[in-house]
Amino acid sequence: MMNNKHAYTIGRVLFGLPFVVFGLNHFMMADAMTMLVPAFLPFAIFWVYFTGLILVVCGLAVMADRYRQYACYVLAVFLLLTMFSIHMIGMMSADPAMAMVSFLKDMGLLGGCLMLSAWEN
């Protein structure tokens, strides 16, 4: 039977890994991602690379359990901003269903970040 320490380690790695993948996607598909940057932000490519770096670093921090609490706070702010600056706007577009799925996915990840930031080893 799995004890709490093993479940915590496996869960932490599984939670952090998608953020690393999402961040790497920012670098591999930067041109396509610039279209998602809100129009009021100048230098769209900078924001794509910057947020990609944040996702990779914070995802690795969660996986390694180093600075996990700070990484989760940063990810929570990122997710909150993404929910309202990208997905909420997308819900008012021609394809609101996909934006709603992304909004709810980010809401769940935000909840996970807040729970993991409060977890005591």
N, C-alpha and C positions, 0 to 999 in steps of 0.2 A: 504494500500500500504506500502511496506517495505521501510524504509528510509536507507540512506547510512550507518549509524552506525550499524543497524541490519544486513545489507548485509555484512559489513566488519567483524562483529563478527562471523556470520555463515560461511562465506568464510574462515576465519582464522582457525576456528575449523576443517572444512572439509579439508583444506589444510594440517594442522598439523597432523591429525589423521593417515593417511597412514604411515607417518614417524615413529610414535610410533609403529604401527603394524609391519612395516618392521624391526624395531629395536628389538622388542620382538621375531620375527622370528629368529634373529641372535642367541638368547639364546636358543630357543626351538629346532632349527635345526642346531646347531653349527657344528656338525660333517660333515653334508652334505655341509655346507657353506665353510668349509676349502678348498674344492676343487676349489672354485672360487678365492681364494687368489692367486695373482701372485706368481710364483715360486721364484722370486728374493727376496721376503720378508720372513725372517725367522719367526718361531713361529706363524704359520698360525692361530692357535686357539686364540692367544692373539688378533690378528687383527680382528677376527670375533667378539669377545666379546667387544673390544674397539669400533669398528664401531657401534655395536649394541647399546652400551651405548650412543654414540654420537647421534644416530638417535632418541632414546627415549627422551633424555634430550632436544634436539633441537626441536623435535616435540611438546613436552609439553610446551616449552617456547613460541613457536608460538601460540599454542592454548590458553595459559594463557595471551598472550600479555605482557610477561615479558622478557626483553632482546631479543625481537623479531628481531631487526635489526642484532645483533650479531649472533643469532641462524640461521638466513637466510644466513648470510655470510658463516658460518661454513657449513651449508647444501649445499650451492652453490659450495664450494671447494670440499666437499665430492662427490657431483654429477659429477663434472667435472673430478675428478680423477677416479671415477667409470666408466664413459663413455669411457675414453681412456685406462684404465688399464684392464678392464674386457670386456665391450661390444664391443669395437673396435677389440680386439683380437678375440672375439667370432664371429665376422662377417667374419673372415678368416677361420672358422672351417666348420665342416660338416653341421651345422644347422645355416646358416647365417641369416635366416629370423627372428628367435626369438631374436637373438642378435640385429638386426636392430630395432625391436619393442622396446626392452629395452633401446637402445641408444636414440631413439626418445622420449620415455617416460621420461627418465632422462633429456633430453634437455628441454622438456616442464616444468618439475618440476624446473629445473635450472632457466628458465625464470620467473617462478612464485616466486621463492626465491628472485630474483633480484628486481622484482616489489614490493613484499611485504616488502623488506628491505627499499625501498624508500618511502613507504606509510607514510604519516603524519596523526596522529589521529586528 
